[in-house]
Amino acid sequence: MPLTEKELIARDAKRDIGEELLQSIRDVKAGRHGAVHKIEPTEAAQARSKTGLSQPKFAELLGVSVRTLQEWEQGRRTPSGAARSLLHIAASRPDVFRDVLTQ
């Protein structure tokens, strides 16, 4: 539950922002910092990146909507069947996709 305006003012009155900032700098210099998260790109994102195509162009070649491609790239949905095969081809032979686009 968010703090009320009164609670925020009371909390902030007890803080020494300058000291908090200095302590944060000391922590960073000492190698103490927040968690680092590494996110692996999806197969769809990697394939499109290799072709150098925009999302609209790549989606058009795959025969899907831009929104569907975005869902695949963000890992919320996974392609199946022919789309997965086309993504594999795009990843392994991006030149083929660029050639198809120029025809």
ZIVENFEN-V854233 format. One record per residue. N is the residue number from 1. RES is the residue in one small letter. PHI is phi in whole degrees, 0 to 359 (none if undefined). BURIAL is 1 if it has 24 or more other ideal C-beta (glycine too) atoms within 12 Angstrom, else 0. Layout:
n->{N,N}
res->{RES,RES}
phi->{PHI,PHI}
burial->{BURIAL,BURIAL}
//
This chain:
n->{1,2,3,4,5,6,7,8,9,10,11,12,13,14,15,16,17,18,19,20,21,22,23,24,25,26,27,28,29,30,31,32,33,34,35,36,37,38,39,40,41,42,43,44,45,46,47,48,49,50,51,52,53,54,55,56,57,58,59,60,61,62,63,64,65,66,67,68,69,70,71,72,73,74,75,76,77,78,79,80,81,82,83,84,85,86,87,88,89,90,91,92,93,94,95,96,97,98,99,100,101,102,103}
res->{m,p,l,t,e,k,e,l,i,a,r,d,a,k,r,d,i,g,e,e,l,l,q,s,i,r,d,v,k,a,g,r,h,g,a,v,h,k,i,e,p,t,e,a,a,q,a,r,s,k,t,g,l,s,q,p,k,f,a,e,l,l,g,v,s,v,r,t,l,q,e,w,e,q,g,r,r,t,p,s,g,a,a,r,s,l,l,h,i,a,a,s,r,p,d,v,f,r,d,v,l,t,q}
phi->{none,294,285,282,301,296,294,296,297,296,295,292,294,271,268,246,300,301,293,298,294,299,295,297,296,300,297,296,297,275,86,264,211,295,294,253,250,251,250,280,293,286,301,296,294,296,298,295,299,294,281,77,270,286,301,299,293,295,298,298,296,280,78,232,284,299,298,297,299,299,299,295,295,270,78,278,223,238,289,226,57,298,298,297,296,296,295,296,296,298,288,272,223,300,298,297,295,296,295,298,294,279,279}
burial->{0,0,0,0,0,0,0,0,0,0,0,0,0,0,0,0,0,0,0,0,0,0,0,0,0,0,0,0,0,0,0,0,0,0,0,0,0,0,0,0,0,1,1,1,1,0,1,1,0,1,1,0,1,0,1,0,0,1,1,0,1,1,0,1,0,0,0,1,1,0,0,1,1,0,0,0,0,0,1,0,0,0,1,0,0,1,1,0,0,1,1,0,0,1,0,0,1,0,0,0,0,0,0}
//
